[in-house]
Amino acid sequence: MNANPLTRSDPRWLRALLIALTVLFLGLFLILPLATVFLEALRKGVGAYFASFRDPAARSAIRLTLLTAGIAVPCNLAFGLVASWAIAKFEFKGKSMLITLIDLPFAVSPVISGLIYVLMFGAQGWFGPWLAAHHVHIIFAVPGIVLATIFVTFPFVARELIPLMQEQDTDEEYAAISLGASGWQTFWRVTLPNVKWALLYGVVLCNARAMGEFGAVSVVSGHIRGLTNTMPLHVEILYNEYNFVAAFAVASLLALLALATLIAKTALESRIRTGAQAVEPLEMETIA
Amino acid sequence: MSIEARNISKTFGDFHALRNVTLKVNDGELVALLGPSGSGKTTLLRIIAGLEEADADPSSAILFHGEDVSASRAGQRRVGFVFQHYALFRNMTVFDNIAFGLRVRPRRQRPTESAIRKKVEELLHLIHLRELAPRFPSQLSGGQRQRVALARALAIEPRVLLLDEPFGALDAKVRHGLRRWLRRLHDEIHVTSLLVTHDQEEALEVADRVAVMRDGRIEQEGTPEEVYHRPNSEFVMDFMGNVNLFHGRIESGKAVFGSLVLDHAGAKVPDGQGARLFVRPFDLDISRQQNGLPGMKARVTRVQLAGAQVRIELSSESGETLQVEMPHSRFRERAVAPSDDVFVTLQDSRIFLEEQTHRGEVS
């Protein structure tokens, strides 16, 4: 490892100060609140903590969150693969426009994302009358929640894959094709294995966001207890009802998800890095 | 299995990569496509492989052994393609890389796993890398990777072998070893091969025939001896190696380059016609006195003794830099040193008329 030349010349006190400030800041704004979640959840003991999950409304919220993530993540996995393939391997007009568009959900406030769907599918929306006539419920129902979640989470997989696929160019695919592999075989045997860690990384982030999304889902959900409440929404309702133990108990599940995501993310990052880096060949040329 | 490309053109937007190129590689031959970057050689190779499509033209065709393959996809043409940057599958071992082409065959044509194993082991033996079968490409040196790429291409028993700058990314020493090995391999297995390179030394050493490309056209085609000793244009002469260039003109049947006057045989040329004289460094000699041979005065500026040949740099009366190469034995007889005044004499040279030199530059 090359040491940063600055670390050697900087005075000791400055280093100590900067490190202390960083730790203090992290402690105050990240670790303390996180600890509070678990402390509050366990304030009335382990029994009360687990009792919170026996509430049918809590169970339904957990089920809905799992269902939503279970639909949104595979959708965005497929979309991310298709989009990154198109962007990395083909040249076409409007490509940079497409890349910008993929980032749109990051730029737009989640509340707006939710509102878009209300304006489209709500009772007064563009498709509202038609949907009502055909008895299709999207807003204030599960489909709306899934749609809003897909919208909010769709950049995650694509954004991880695009730079990696661009860097890997198309030679390996051409080699596979020239060796007689079909397009499908080339995808499964060459393209996909080359991006698998980045793909998994994108999926982990996508899943974390899908399960934790509040704003967009809140707008389209209607907060019908036992029907259209996801975990984040359920936490809010419980909190507003001064049911702190239950609120923090459900919140602790989301916090655990976040921790698991962090660990997975760190592990995957090192996999991606070692995968991308070519090990320096040690072998001498041995040729007659 | 012969390869024939007929009337192939290819444009990328406004850029003409290939302009009506026709090339034939005979059965068992190794032909080098030689040219500077952007001359269209790689494009031609990729079109032959089916990785790129030629511009639509009813007269154009790609023939393998007389059979038109233009309509078939790359995978159906059974070509072995070797890429400049190896393009090994990074997620597979050396063994799996070589076996790939056999394993992706449709079930009915696929050899059994034990037959595949046998074939891969034969190929590993051929490329002298038996012990590296379980390694991943990232654990190999550049030369080893390229040999694996070659074995992978040979595994499908290709009808023709196409190599795109196969040694371009390797350092000089490995490159030399590998291209001699490739030539020996070719003599052993006799697969019709087309090799793209920008390195004239490589083309001359490895190939049976060389096609020199420039601006999407084949400038000259012939044996290495022909293109080297009888270049048909200034471009080919220059591209084939170091040359000394003199500007002059034709006057009453003689080519005049300053104090140097040469006979100019051949077609009648009007007086005043511009001409250029090309002389290889080893076709120049140095003498202390004028010895009757055509020559000119010059002053030695630099003597470089390291290497197989002695390289001497001189400055002519008109200030042009001349390069002379000679064996060490002859240099010891000449015994010249920097700042000596000497005569530079010509043993062999080629004269190109100005009109001729502009050929091929019209875009």
Interface residues (C-beta under 8 A of the other chain):
Chain A: D171 E172 Y174 A175 A176 I177 S178 L179 G180 A181 S182 Q185 R189 V190 P193 N194 Q277 A278 V279 P281 E283 M284 E285 T286 I287 A288
Chain B: A49 G50 L51 R73 A74 G75 Q76 R78 V79 G80 F81 F83 H85 A87 L88 F89 R90 N91 F100 G101 V104 R105 H128 L132 S138 Q139 L140 S141 G142 G143 Q144 R147 A149 R152 A153 A155 I156 K173 V174 G177 L178 W181
